[in-house]
């Protein structure tokens, strides 16, 4: 799925660079998500399976 580095959403390029970043923490099967404008506020911690389901729904 994803590696241990933060990845910026591909939609960030069309919106002034402000969007979300995500990274996988496969050691615990989690995905971390944060706001690129407010990184200092921390991140959301989501089970990897739920993240995959959300992306599947968004892709249609």
N, C-alpha and C positions, 0 to 999 in steps of 0.2 A: 504494500500500500504506500505509505510515506516513510521517509527516513526521519532522522532525529533533528533535522534543521527546519526552521520556520519557512513556510512557502506562502507567498502572497497570492491572493486570488487573481485569476486571469482577468477578472472584471475591474480590477484596480486601475489598469492602464487607461480605461475610458472614463474614469471618474476622478481625475486629479490625483491618482495614487492612493486615495483614502478608501480602504475597504477592510478586509479581514485577512488574517494569516492563520495558518493551521500547521500543526506538526504531529506526527505520529509518535506515540510512546509505546512501541510494540512489546516492551518488557511487561507491561500491564494491560495490553490491549485497549488503550485509550487514545483519543485524539484531543489535542489541546487547541483551542480557538481563541484568538484575541483580536481586538480592534487596533488597526494600524495607527490610528490617531491618538489612542490612549493606552499604549502598551504598558505604562506604569501602573495601570489599574488591575493588571493581572490577566487571567484567562479563564475560559470555561473548560471544564474537563468532561468529555463525553465518551461513553463506551464506543469502541470502534465499530461495532455492529450497528448501533443507532446512527452514527455518522454516515456510514455507508448507505443505510436506508434513506436518510434525508437527502443525500446526493442523488440517489436513484429517483426519488420523487421529483426533485428539482429538474433533473434531466428529462423527465417525462418518459 
